[in-house]
Amino acid sequence: MITICGTGLAGLRTAVELRSLGCDEAIRAIGREGVAPYDRPPLSKNLFGDYDRPLSADGLGDLADVCDEIITAEVEGLDGTSVIANSIRYESDITVLALGADARSTIDGALTLRTRDDAERLRRIDGPVTIVGGGWIGCELASSFAAAGHDVTLVEIATHILPALGEAALPVADALRELGVLITHSIPDSPGTVIEATGAVPNTLGLDLTTDGWGRTTLPRVFAVGDCASMTIGPAGGHWNTALHQATRVAQAIMTDPQDEPIPLTPDVFSTIARRELLLIGHPVGMPITLPDGSRSLWLKDDRLVGGFTIDRPADGVALRRNIGARLTAEAAADPRPLKKILREMP
Ligand SMILES: Cc1cc2nc3c(=O)[nH]c(=O)nc-3n(C[C@H](O)[C@H](O)[C@H](O)COP(=O)(O)OP(=O)(O)OC[C@H]3O[C@@H](n4cnc5c(N)ncnc54)[C@H](O)[C@@H]3O)c2cc1C
């Protein structure tokens, strides 16, 4: 028996990948939401539109097709590989923790966004909103509320919104301002409804969910995947593509027990803010080389491409995904032509 705790993207994909690798063990999934796995990114980007998307509708698999048993319960802890949920013990030979994260909540009375129920609450807000936290979700929410006609204040204590991007994020701030969003460093006196978007806290059950590159924790036959896991190789959890790729690896590890370390995963984040399609691939470390129109910023280290951020340049996004680590000079990085072309011409 394999027990998967958590029925979000990582839990679903682990079960689907196990089946596609020929796993014929019984699979049990335990989740607390009691609904079929759904997609979280639309909750902030399409809050006032098509926000409720089951993952099965996007071809990512149907939990009921790949699991022998689906249980709605709160997982409380592990005893070896057995799982305790709602005080009941579920015997298990292999356990996969795919418990995701909860929204960080530090401001009394503020709403947060992580689940479909949270989104339903946010949709009912009337009047002005103040969103605290100018990271991806905060900016996406600011964009959705402003487009829906709300007065929006976005509070970010760092110098820029999307602080990890530094000045590369300035065009995103401009686009939000064009939508009418007021960007400030402190909560206004009359904030309206306050929404906190200051990050997420991984659900670890109090365990150390540091894993190797295959999702193996230090506990025998216990794996961790997605936002709850902290892979020592590749990015920590927190992003959709990471959860997707980690699930593939965990399934491979369960089926074949590989002994090598896999190739590190490259961080890969997508977002839609103020109708712009954004992609951040790799590591934005140091000063970026940004095109004059702000549509592409590249980060280099020792004439190697280590990260890139694009705004409405999907082809450059594809080139970035394939070429992190490739040779690129600062002069070439400042060339506004498509990245694929520039990289092809690099000696
Ligand atoms: C609003 C929003 C927008 C996002 N937008 C983007 C984006 O644009 N790009 C991007 O790359 N990423 C985005 N993300 C992140 C992305 O959705 C996550 O990285 C992804 O959902 C991770 O999947 P997961 O399965 O690890 O976690 P989750 O999807 O959170 O699933 C975990 C599941 O486990 C359940 N669970 C937790 N604890 C227990 C317990 N004790 N017992 C039982 N069940 C439990 C949870 O209820 C949940 O159903 C966004 C996230 C949010 C919330």
The ligand as a MOL file (V3000), in Angstrom:
LIG
                    3D

  0  0  0     0  0            999 V3000
M  V30 BEGIN CTAB
M  V30 COUNTS 53 58 0 0 0
M  V30 BEGIN ATOM
M  V30 1 C -3.4280 31.6460 -5.3560 0
M  V30 2 C -2.2350 30.8960 -5.8640 0
M  V30 3 C -1.7070 31.2250 -7.1000 0
M  V30 4 C -0.5740 30.5480 -7.5670 0
M  V30 5 N -0.0590 30.8940 -8.7750 0
M  V30 6 C 1.0600 30.2860 -9.2290 0
M  V30 7 C 1.6380 30.6520 -10.4580 0
M  V30 8 O 1.1490 31.5320 -11.1740 0
M  V30 9 N 2.7750 30.0250 -10.8660 0
M  V30 10 C 3.3490 29.0620 -10.1070 0
M  V30 11 O 4.4070 28.5360 -10.5010 0
M  V30 12 N 2.8090 28.6640 -8.9310 0
M  V30 13 C 1.6820 29.2560 -8.4740 0
M  V30 14 N 1.1410 28.8880 -7.2780 0
M  V30 15 C 1.7790 27.8120 -6.5250 0
M  V30 16 C 1.2510 26.4520 -6.9650 0
M  V30 17 O -0.1380 26.4420 -7.0640 0
M  V30 18 C 1.7310 25.4340 -5.9460 0
M  V30 19 O 3.1540 25.3880 -6.0510 0
M  V30 20 C 1.1410 24.0560 -6.1730 0
M  V30 21 O -0.2430 24.0790 -5.9510 0
M  V30 22 C 1.8160 23.0700 -5.2180 0
M  V30 23 O 1.1320 21.8680 -5.2040 0
M  V30 24 P 1.1250 20.9410 -3.8920 0
M  V30 25 O 0.3590 19.7450 -4.2690 0
M  V30 26 O 2.4890 20.8320 -3.3600 0
M  V30 27 O 0.3180 21.7930 -2.8080 0
M  V30 28 P -1.2290 22.1370 -2.7360 0
M  V30 29 O -1.7480 22.4570 -4.0970 0
M  V30 30 O -1.3610 23.1820 -1.6860 0
M  V30 31 O -1.9200 20.7940 -2.2390 0
M  V30 32 C -1.7470 20.2920 -0.9370 0
M  V30 33 C -3.0170 19.6580 -0.4880 0
M  V30 34 O -2.7830 19.0230 0.7740 0
M  V30 35 C -3.8560 19.3250 1.6470 0
M  V30 36 N -3.3980 19.2140 3.0330 0
M  V30 37 C -2.5610 20.0230 3.7030 0
M  V30 38 N -2.3640 19.5990 4.9610 0
M  V30 39 C -3.1100 18.4950 5.0980 0
M  V30 40 C -3.3190 17.6060 6.1650 0
M  V30 41 N -2.7310 17.7410 7.3460 0
M  V30 42 N -4.1510 16.5500 5.9630 0
M  V30 43 C -4.7520 16.3640 4.7530 0
M  V30 44 N -4.5860 17.1840 3.7130 0
M  V30 45 C -3.7730 18.2340 3.8790 0
M  V30 46 C -4.2410 20.7340 1.2680 0
M  V30 47 O -5.5290 21.0420 1.7420 0
M  V30 48 C -4.1430 20.6470 -0.2480 0
M  V30 49 O -5.3270 20.1780 -0.8200 0
M  V30 50 C 0.0120 29.5370 -6.7760 0
M  V30 51 C -0.5320 29.2030 -5.5280 0
M  V30 52 C -1.6370 29.8830 -5.0780 0
M  V30 53 C -2.2210 29.5420 -3.7330 0
M  V30 END ATOM
M  V30 BEGIN BOND
M  V30 1 1 1 2
M  V30 2 1 2 3
M  V30 3 2 2 52
M  V30 4 2 3 4
M  V30 5 1 4 5
M  V30 6 1 4 50
M  V30 7 2 5 6
M  V30 8 1 6 7
M  V30 9 1 6 13
M  V30 10 2 7 8
M  V30 11 1 7 9
M  V30 12 1 9 10
M  V30 13 2 10 11
M  V30 14 1 10 12
M  V30 15 2 12 13
M  V30 16 1 13 14
M  V30 17 1 14 15
M  V30 18 1 14 50
M  V30 19 1 15 16
M  V30 20 1 16 17
M  V30 21 1 16 18
M  V30 22 1 18 19
M  V30 23 1 18 20
M  V30 24 1 20 21
M  V30 25 1 20 22
M  V30 26 1 22 23
M  V30 27 1 23 24
M  V30 28 2 24 25
M  V30 29 1 24 26
M  V30 30 1 24 27
M  V30 31 1 27 28
M  V30 32 2 28 29
M  V30 33 1 28 30
M  V30 34 1 28 31
M  V30 35 1 31 32
M  V30 36 1 32 33
M  V30 37 1 33 34
M  V30 38 1 33 48
M  V30 39 1 34 35
M  V30 40 1 35 36
M  V30 41 1 35 46
M  V30 42 1 36 37
M  V30 43 1 36 45
M  V30 44 2 37 38
M  V30 45 1 38 39
M  V30 46 1 39 40
M  V30 47 2 39 45
M  V30 48 1 40 41
M  V30 49 2 40 42
M  V30 50 1 42 43
M  V30 51 2 43 44
M  V30 52 1 44 45
M  V30 53 1 46 47
M  V30 54 1 46 48
M  V30 55 1 48 49
M  V30 56 2 50 51
M  V30 57 1 51 52
M  V30 58 1 52 53
M  V30 END BOND
M  V30 END CTAB
M  END
